[in-house]
Amino acid sequence: MSMTDTFQKTIYFDGACPLCSLEIAHYQRQAGSENLCFLDVSQDSTNTGTGLTQDAALARFHVRARDGSLLSGAAAFVAVWDELPSWRWAARLARLPGVLPVLELGYRAFLPLRPGLAALLRRRGRG
């Protein structure tokens, strides 16, 4: 049994990205975050587990449930929101018919912008 087996969900994030780090820091401050394991996949020594490479984990947001199932993109965010009482309203909203596919489209549109936004944050001294 690994250390991450004791948590409800394992969150894989790019700790080298200041934008990602800001968002994860926000989640870590929320009630319920003690049930989540946050793994910075920008570190070469991070074990991402079965079915997830470091490159894939750096390219997209991923969450692994305790049962080993892996979610990515908008569905992964919804899985995180489910664990945080102050975000459960967003998870419920995301589960309304047609909402999750729209969130996924928005996430995919955001991904190419992420490097530029991260660079902007670094230049402004936030990363």
Secondary structure by P-SEA (a helix, b strand, c coil): ccccccccbbbbbccccaaaaaaaaaaaaccccccbbbbccccccccccccccaaaaaabbbbbcccccccccaaaaaaaaaacccaaaaaaaaaccaaaaaaaaaaaaaccaaaaaaaaaaaaccc
